[in-house]
C-alpha cells in the first residue's frame, strides 16, 4: 500500500508539472506578443506607415489563439489545487489564495474589459481608444505575471507570515513583505525578459521562414516580412545580454536564500573556495559525487561570488532529506544557460549582417533563425524546471514539505486522470498549435489592411469543443 501511495504521489507531482509546463508557454507568448502589438500600433500612429498596421493585423490573429489557449490551460491548475494538493491549499491558502485572487480582480478584469475592443474594435472606435485598449491588454498580461510570481516567489522565499499553532496555516503579518519577498524582484525581471525574448525569436523565425520561402520562389520578400524580421533581431540583440545579466543577479540571490538549490544546480558536493565550474557531469545522489565531471578551475567561484576565492556551498552541507534532486536541475540549468548564450550569439550575428547590409540576404542566417524558433520557450521551461524542482523537497521552502502537501489520493484515480489529461491536452492544444502554425505560414502583406482580426477567433472556435470555448469565456470574465 505504501508503494501504491508513493506512485500516486509521484503521478500527482507529474500531473501538475505537465499542466504547468503546457500552460506557461501560452502566457509567456501572450505577454511578449501583447507588448509587440502595442509597439506596432504605437509606431503606426506615430509614423502613419502602413507596414506597421499590416503587421499588427497579422499578429493579432495569432495573439487571439495564444491567449485563448492560455486561458483554457490555466483553468485546470485551479482544480488541481483542490483535488491533488488540498493540504497545501488549506495551509498556504490564506496567502497564496489571496495573491491569486488579486490577479483575477486586476489582470483578468482589465484584459476582459479591453480584449474585445482590441480584437474587434479597430473599425468601430477611434484610433486613440483602440491603442489604449491594446496597451491595457498588454499591461494586464504583465499584472497577471506579477501576481503569479509574487505568489510563487513567496513559496520560494517566504516572508511576512506567521504560523497558526492550532491549524498550521500560514497567516499574513505583513503583505508588503509577502509580496516583495527576497526573490520576487529578480524572478519578475527574469520571467518578463524571458517572455520578450521567446516572442522575439518566434517572430524572427516566422520572418526567416518567409524570407527563405520568397528566395525559393525567386520573389522579392514583402516589406512587412523584412520589418518583422528586423524588429525581432533588434529585440534579440538587446534583450539577450540583459537577460544573462539578470540571470547572474538571480543566481546571487539564490546563493543567499536557497543555497541547497544552488549546490544542486552546480553539482557541487563539498563546500569550497576557488571552486571550478562544471561544464558537464552526472551528479550521483547515492555516492555523493558528480561522475565524469568536466570543469574549468576557479570559474565556479568567480561566477557565483564574483571572486576567485569565494566560497561555494556543497550538497553535503545539507541533510540528505533536504537535498533537491541534483541530476534534473543540473542539466535543466545548463540547457537554459546554453540556449541563452546561443540566443545572444544569434543577436550579435544579426548585428554583423545588419552592418554589412546582408540581414535579408543570408540564407544560412535565416535557417539558423528559423531553427531558433523554440529556443526561448525551451529555455523558459528549463528555467522553471530548475526553479521548481530545485525547491524540493518543499512546497513552501524550508517550512512545508511536498509530501505533507498532497491530498489523500488513490493510485487508480491518478492513473486515469493523468491519462485523460495527456490525451485531451494533445488533442486540444495540438490542434490549436496546428492552426497557429498554418496561420503563420502565410506571409504578411499589404492586404492585411483589409483583414478582419476576428477571423482567428472564429477559426479557433470551429476547431474546439463548445464546452472549451464556454470555459475560456467564463475564465476571461
C-alpha positions as CSV (number, residue, x, y, z in Angstrom):
1,X,0.0,0.0,0.0
2,X,2.9,2.4,0.8
3,X,4.3,1.7,-2.6
4,X,1.0,2.5,-4.3
5,X,0.8,5.7,-2.3
6,X,4.3,6.7,-3.4
7,X,3.4,6.1,-7.0
8,X,0.2,8.1,-6.7
9,X,2.2,10.9,-5.1
10,X,4.7,11.0,-8.0
11,X,1.8,11.0,-10.5
12,X,0.2,13.9,-8.7
13,X,3.5,15.8,-9.0
14,X,4.0,14.9,-12.6
15,X,0.4,15.8,-13.5
16,X,0.9,19.3,-12.0
17,X,4.3,19.7,-13.7
18,X,2.7,18.6,-17.0
19,X,-0.2,21.0,-16.9
20,X,2.0,23.9,-15.7
21,X,4.6,23.1,-18.4
22,X,2.0,23.2,-21.1
23,X,0.3,26.3,-19.7
24,X,3.4,28.5,-19.1
25,X,4.2,28.6,-22.8
26,X,1.0,30.4,-23.7
27,X,1.1,33.2,-21.0
28,X,4.7,33.9,-21.9
29,X,3.7,34.1,-25.6
30,X,0.8,36.4,-24.7
31,X,2.9,38.7,-22.6
32,X,5.5,39.2,-25.3
33,X,3.1,39.3,-28.2
34,X,0.8,41.8,-26.4
35,X,3.7,44.2,-25.9
36,X,4.8,43.7,-29.5
37,X,1.3,44.6,-30.7
38,X,1.3,47.7,-28.6
39,X,4.6,48.8,-30.1
40,X,3.4,48.1,-33.6
41,X,0.2,50.1,-33.2
42,X,2.1,52.9,-31.4
43,X,4.6,53.2,-34.2
44,X,1.8,53.2,-36.8
45,X,0.0,56.0,-35.0
46,X,3.3,58.0,-34.7
47,X,4.6,57.5,-38.2
48,X,1.5,56.6,-40.3
49,X,3.4,53.8,-42.1
50,X,1.0,51.2,-43.3
51,X,3.5,48.4,-42.8
52,X,3.2,48.5,-39.0
53,X,-0.6,48.3,-39.2
54,X,-0.2,45.4,-41.6
55,X,2.0,43.6,-39.0
56,X,-0.4,44.5,-36.2
57,X,-3.3,42.9,-38.0
58,X,-1.2,39.9,-38.9
59,X,0.0,39.2,-35.4
60,X,-3.3,40.0,-33.6
61,X,-4.8,36.8,-35.1
62,X,-2.0,34.8,-33.6
63,X,-2.5,36.6,-30.3
64,X,-6.2,35.7,-30.1
65,X,-5.3,32.0,-30.5
66,X,-2.5,32.0,-28.0
67,X,-4.5,34.0,-25.4
68,X,-7.4,31.6,-25.7
69,X,-5.2,28.5,-25.2
70,X,-3.6,30.2,-22.2
71,X,-6.9,30.8,-20.5
72,X,-8.1,27.2,-21.2
73,X,-4.9,25.6,-20.0
74,X,-4.9,27.7,-16.8
75,X,-8.3,26.6,-15.7
76,X,-7.1,23.1,-14.9
77,X,-4.5,24.1,-12.3
78,X,-7.1,25.8,-10.1
79,X,-8.9,22.5,-9.8
80,X,-5.7,20.6,-9.1
81,X,-5.0,22.7,-6.1
82,X,-8.3,21.4,-4.6
83,X,-8.2,17.8,-5.9
84,X,-4.5,16.8,-5.5
85,X,-3.0,19.4,-3.3
86,X,-5.8,20.3,-0.8
87,X,-3.5,20.2,2.2
88,X,-1.2,22.8,0.7
89,X,-4.2,24.9,-0.3
90,X,-5.6,24.8,3.3
91,X,-2.3,25.7,4.9
92,X,-0.9,28.2,2.4
93,X,-4.3,29.4,1.0
94,X,-4.6,32.5,3.3
95,X,-1.5,33.9,1.5
96,X,-1.3,32.3,-2.0
97,X,-5.1,32.2,-2.5
98,X,-5.3,36.0,-1.8
99,X,-2.5,36.8,-4.2
100,X,-4.1,34.8,-6.9
101,X,-7.4,36.4,-6.3
102,X,-5.7,39.8,-6.8
103,X,-4.7,38.6,-10.2
104,X,-8.3,37.9,-11.1
105,X,-9.5,41.2,-9.7
106,X,-6.9,43.2,-11.6
107,X,-5.4,41.4,-14.6
108,X,-8.3,39.4,-15.7
109,X,-10.8,42.2,-15.3
110,X,-8.5,44.6,-17.2
111,X,-7.9,42.1,-20.0
112,X,-11.5,41.0,-20.3
113,X,-12.7,44.7,-20.3
114,X,-10.5,45.7,-23.2
115,X,-9.8,42.4,-25.1
116,X,-13.0,42.7,-27.2
117,X,-12.1,46.3,-28.2
118,X,-8.6,45.2,-29.1
119,X,-9.8,42.3,-31.2
120,X,-12.9,43.6,-32.9
121,X,-12.9,47.4,-32.5
122,X,-10.3,48.6,-35.0
123,X,-13.0,49.8,-37.3
124,X,-15.5,50.7,-34.6
125,X,-13.8,53.0,-32.2
126,X,-11.3,55.8,-32.6
127,X,-7.6,55.1,-33.1
128,X,-6.6,56.5,-29.8
129,X,-9.1,54.4,-27.9
130,X,-8.1,51.3,-29.8
131,X,-4.5,51.9,-29.0
132,X,-5.4,52.4,-25.3
133,X,-7.2,49.1,-25.4
134,X,-4.2,47.4,-26.8
135,X,-2.0,48.9,-24.1
136,X,-4.4,47.9,-21.4
137,X,-4.4,44.3,-22.5
138,X,-0.6,44.4,-22.6
139,X,-0.4,45.9,-19.1
140,X,-3.0,43.3,-18.0
141,X,-0.7,40.4,-19.0
142,X,2.2,42.0,-17.1
143,X,0.0,42.5,-14.0
144,X,-1.1,38.8,-14.2
145,X,2.6,37.7,-14.3
146,X,3.4,40.0,-11.4
147,X,0.8,38.5,-9.0
148,X,1.5,34.9,-10.0
149,X,5.2,35.4,-9.5
150,X,4.6,37.1,-6.2
151,X,2.7,34.0,-5.0
152,X,5.3,31.6,-6.4
153,X,8.2,33.6,-5.1
154,X,6.7,33.7,-1.6
155,X,6.8,29.9,-1.8
156,X,10.5,30.1,-2.7
157,X,11.5,32.7,-0.1
158,X,8.6,33.1,2.4
159,X,8.5,36.3,4.4
160,X,5.8,38.3,6.3
161,X,3.9,35.3,7.7
162,X,3.1,33.6,11.0
163,X,2.0,30.0,11.5
164,X,-1.2,29.4,13.4
165,X,-0.3,26.9,16.2
166,X,-3.7,25.1,16.1
167,X,-4.3,24.8,12.3
168,X,-0.7,25.0,11.0
169,X,-1.9,27.6,8.5
170,X,0.4,30.4,7.2
171,X,-1.3,33.7,8.1
172,X,-0.3,37.1,6.7
173,X,1.5,39.5,9.0
174,X,3.0,41.9,6.5
175,X,1.6,42.0,3.0
176,X,4.4,44.2,1.6
177,X,7.0,41.7,2.9
178,X,4.9,38.8,1.4
179,X,4.6,40.4,-2.0
180,X,8.1,41.9,-2.2
181,X,9.9,38.8,-0.8
182,X,13.6,38.5,-1.4
183,X,13.4,36.5,-4.7
184,X,10.4,38.3,-6.2
185,X,12.1,41.3,-8.0
186,X,14.7,39.0,-9.6
187,X,12.3,36.4,-10.7
188,X,9.9,39.1,-12.1
189,X,12.6,40.7,-14.2
190,X,13.9,37.3,-15.4
191,X,10.5,36.0,-16.4
192,X,9.5,39.2,-18.2
193,X,12.7,39.2,-20.2
194,X,12.2,35.5,-21.0
195,X,8.7,36.2,-22.4
196,X,10.0,39.1,-24.6
197,X,13.0,37.0,-25.8
198,X,10.8,34.0,-26.5
199,X,8.5,36.0,-28.7
200,X,11.4,37.8,-30.4
201,X,12.7,34.5,-31.7
202,X,9.2,33.2,-32.6
203,X,8.6,36.4,-34.6
204,X,12.1,36.3,-36.1
205,X,11.7,32.6,-37.1
206,X,8.4,33.5,-38.8
207,X,10.1,36.3,-40.7
208,X,13.1,34.0,-41.6
209,X,10.7,31.3,-42.9
210,X,9.1,33.8,-45.3
211,X,12.4,35.2,-46.4
212,X,13.6,31.7,-47.3
213,X,10.3,30.9,-49.0
214,X,10.5,34.1,-51.1
215,X,14.0,33.2,-52.1
216,X,13.0,29.6,-53.1
217,X,10.2,31.1,-55.3
218,X,12.5,33.6,-56.8
219,X,10.4,36.5,-55.5
220,X,11.2,39.7,-53.5
221,X,10.2,39.4,-49.9
222,X,7.5,41.8,-48.8
223,X,8.2,44.9,-46.7
224,X,6.2,43.5,-43.7
225,X,8.3,40.4,-43.7
226,X,11.6,42.4,-43.7
227,X,10.3,44.8,-41.0
228,X,9.1,42.0,-38.8
229,X,12.4,40.1,-39.1
230,X,14.5,43.3,-38.5
231,X,12.5,44.2,-35.3
232,X,12.8,40.7,-34.0
233,X,16.6,40.7,-34.4
234,X,16.9,44.1,-32.7
235,X,14.9,42.7,-29.8
236,X,17.1,39.6,-29.6
237,X,20.3,41.7,-29.8
238,X,19.2,44.0,-27.0
239,X,17.4,41.6,-24.6
240,X,19.6,38.5,-24.7
241,X,22.6,40.2,-23.0
242,X,20.3,41.9,-20.4
243,X,18.7,38.5,-19.7
244,X,22.1,37.0,-19.0
245,X,23.0,39.8,-16.6
246,X,19.5,39.4,-14.9
247,X,20.2,35.7,-14.6
248,X,23.5,36.4,-12.9
249,X,21.8,38.6,-10.3
250,X,19.2,36.0,-9.8
251,X,21.9,33.4,-9.2
252,X,23.5,35.6,-6.5
253,X,20.0,35.9,-4.8
254,X,19.6,32.1,-4.9
255,X,23.1,31.6,-3.4
256,X,22.0,33.8,-0.4
257,X,18.5,32.4,0.2
258,X,18.4,28.9,-1.4
259,X,22.0,27.6,-1.1
260,X,20.9,23.9,-1.4
261,X,19.3,24.6,-4.8
262,X,22.4,26.4,-6.0
263,X,24.6,23.5,-4.9
264,X,22.4,21.0,-6.7
265,X,22.4,23.2,-9.9
266,X,26.2,23.3,-9.8
267,X,26.7,19.7,-9.0
268,X,28.9,20.7,-6.1
269,X,29.1,18.3,-3.1
270,X,31.7,19.9,-0.9
271,X,31.7,23.5,0.2
272,X,34.9,25.1,-1.0
273,X,36.5,28.3,-2.2
274,X,38.2,28.6,-5.6
275,X,35.6,26.2,-6.9
276,X,35.5,25.0,-10.5
277,X,32.6,25.5,-12.9
278,X,31.4,22.1,-14.1
279,X,30.5,22.1,-17.7
280,X,29.4,18.5,-17.7
281,X,28.9,15.7,-15.2
282,X,26.4,13.3,-13.8
283,X,25.5,14.1,-10.2
284,X,25.1,10.8,-8.2
285,X,22.8,11.2,-5.2
286,X,23.9,7.8,-3.8
287,X,27.7,8.1,-3.9
288,X,27.5,11.9,-3.2
289,X,29.8,12.8,-6.1
290,X,29.5,14.1,-9.7
291,X,30.7,11.4,-12.1
292,X,32.5,12.3,-15.3
293,X,33.0,15.9,-14.2
294,X,34.5,18.3,-16.7
295,X,35.1,21.7,-15.3
296,X,37.0,25.0,-15.6
297,X,39.1,25.8,-12.5
298,X,38.2,28.8,-10.4
299,X,35.3,29.8,-12.7
300,X,32.6,28.5,-10.3
301,X,33.6,30.8,-7.5
302,X,34.1,33.7,-10.0
303,X,30.6,33.3,-11.5
304,X,28.7,32.6,-8.2
305,X,30.5,35.0,-5.9
306,X,32.3,37.4,-8.3
307,X,35.5,36.4,-6.5
308,X,38.2,33.8,-7.3
309,X,38.3,32.9,-3.6
310,X,34.6,32.9,-3.0
311,X,33.1,30.0,-1.1
312,X,30.5,27.9,-2.9
313,X,28.1,25.7,-0.9
314,X,28.1,21.9,-1.4
315,X,25.3,19.4,-1.2
316,X,26.9,17.7,1.8
317,X,26.2,20.9,3.8
318,X,22.6,19.8,4.0
319,X,20.9,16.7,5.3
320,X,20.1,14.1,2.8
321,X,16.3,14.5,3.2
322,X,16.6,18.3,2.4
323,X,18.6,18.0,-0.9
324,X,17.0,18.7,-4.2
325,X,17.4,16.0,-7.0
326,X,20.6,17.4,-8.5
327,X,20.7,15.4,-11.8
328,X,17.5,17.0,-13.0
329,X,18.3,20.6,-12.3
330,X,22.0,20.2,-13.1
331,X,21.1,19.5,-16.8
332,X,18.0,21.8,-17.0
333,X,20.1,24.7,-15.8
334,X,22.8,24.1,-18.3
335,X,20.4,23.7,-21.2
336,X,18.8,27.1,-20.2
337,X,22.2,28.8,-19.9
338,X,23.4,27.3,-23.2
339,X,20.3,28.4,-25.0
340,X,20.7,31.9,-23.5
341,X,24.2,32.2,-24.8
342,X,23.2,30.9,-28.2
343,X,20.4,33.5,-28.4
344,X,22.9,36.2,-27.6
345,X,25.3,35.0,-30.3
346,X,22.5,35.0,-32.8
347,X,21.6,38.6,-31.9
348,X,25.3,39.6,-32.3
349,X,25.4,37.8,-35.6
350,X,22.4,39.7,-36.8
351,X,24.3,42.9,-35.9
352,X,27.2,41.8,-38.2
353,X,24.8,41.2,-41.0
354,X,23.0,44.5,-40.4
355,X,26.3,46.3,-40.6
356,X,27.1,44.6,-43.9
357,X,23.6,45.2,-45.3
358,X,23.1,41.4,-45.6
359,X,20.4,40.9,-43.0
360,X,17.8,39.9,-45.6
361,X,20.2,38.2,-48.0
362,X,21.9,35.4,-46.0
363,X,20.1,32.0,-46.3
364,X,22.4,30.5,-43.7
365,X,21.5,33.1,-41.1
366,X,17.8,32.7,-41.9
367,X,18.0,29.0,-41.5
368,X,19.6,29.4,-38.1
369,X,17.0,32.0,-37.1
370,X,14.3,29.5,-38.2
371,X,15.8,26.8,-36.1
372,X,15.8,29.1,-33.1
373,X,12.0,29.4,-33.1
374,X,11.5,27.3,-29.9
375,X,14.8,28.4,-28.2
376,X,13.2,31.0,-25.9
377,X,10.4,28.7,-24.9
378,X,12.7,25.8,-24.2
379,X,14.9,28.0,-22.1
380,X,11.9,29.2,-20.2
381,X,10.7,25.6,-19.5
382,X,14.2,24.6,-18.4
383,X,14.3,27.7,-16.1
384,X,11.0,26.7,-14.5
385,X,12.2,23.1,-14.0
386,X,15.3,24.4,-12.3
387,X,13.3,26.7,-10.1
388,X,10.5,24.3,-9.1
389,X,12.5,21.1,-8.8
390,X,15.3,23.0,-7.1
391,X,12.8,23.9,-4.4
392,X,12.2,20.3,-3.4
393,X,11.5,18.7,-1.1
394,X,9.5,21.7,-0.1
395,X,6.3,23.4,-1.4
396,X,6.9,26.3,1.0
397,X,10.7,26.4,1.2
398,X,12.1,25.2,4.5
399,X,8.6,25.1,6.1
400,X,6.1,22.8,4.4
401,X,7.2,19.5,2.7
402,X,5.8,18.4,-0.6
403,X,4.9,15.0,1.0
404,X,2.8,16.9,3.6
405,X,1.0,19.0,1.0
406,X,-0.7,16.3,-1.0
407,X,-4.4,15.2,-0.8
408,X,-5.3,11.6,0.3
409,X,-5.2,10.5,-3.4
410,X,-5.7,7.0,-4.8
411,X,-3.4,5.4,-7.4
412,X,-6.2,4.3,-9.7
413,X,-7.7,7.7,-9.9
414,X,-4.4,9.3,-10.6
415,X,-3.6,6.9,-13.4
416,X,-7.0,7.6,-15.0
417,X,-6.8,11.4,-14.6
418,X,-3.2,11.5,-15.9
419,X,-4.1,9.5,-19.0
420,X,-7.1,11.7,-19.7
421,X,-5.1,14.9,-19.2
422,X,-2.4,13.8,-21.7
423,X,-4.9,12.7,-24.3
424,X,-7.1,15.8,-24.1
425,X,-4.1,18.2,-24.0
426,X,-2.5,16.6,-27.1
427,X,-5.8,16.9,-29.0
428,X,-6.9,20.4,-27.9
429,X,-3.5,22.2,-27.8
430,X,-2.1,20.2,-30.6
431,X,-5.0,21.4,-32.8
432,X,-4.5,25.0,-31.6
433,X,-0.8,24.9,-32.4
434,X,-1.6,23.4,-35.8
435,X,-3.9,26.3,-36.5
436,X,-1.3,28.8,-35.3
437,X,1.5,27.3,-37.5
438,X,-0.8,27.2,-40.5
439,X,-1.8,30.8,-40.0
440,X,1.8,32.0,-39.6
441,X,2.7,30.0,-42.7
442,X,1.1,32.8,-44.8
443,X,3.3,35.8,-45.2
444,X,2.0,39.2,-44.0
445,X,1.3,41.6,-46.9
446,X,-0.2,44.9,-47.6
447,X,-3.6,43.2,-47.9
448,X,-3.6,42.8,-44.1
449,X,-5.2,46.3,-44.0
450,X,-8.5,44.7,-45.1
451,X,-8.2,41.7,-42.9
452,X,-10.7,41.1,-40.0
453,X,-8.8,40.2,-36.9
454,X,-11.8,38.4,-35.6
455,X,-11.2,35.7,-38.2
456,X,-8.7,34.0,-36.0
457,X,-11.1,33.7,-33.1
458,X,-13.7,32.2,-35.4
459,X,-11.2,29.8,-36.8
460,X,-10.2,28.6,-33.3
461,X,-13.8,28.3,-32.2
462,X,-14.6,26.0,-35.1
463,X,-11.8,23.6,-34.1
464,X,-12.7,23.4,-30.4
465,X,-15.5,21.8,-28.4
466,X,-18.2,24.3,-27.4
467,X,-17.6,23.5,-23.7
468,X,-14.0,24.6,-24.0
469,X,-14.9,27.8,-25.7
470,X,-17.5,28.5,-22.9
471,X,-14.9,27.7,-20.2
472,X,-12.5,30.2,-21.8
473,X,-15.1,32.9,-21.9
474,X,-16.0,32.2,-18.3
475,X,-12.4,32.4,-17.2
476,X,-11.8,35.6,-19.0
477,X,-14.8,37.2,-17.4
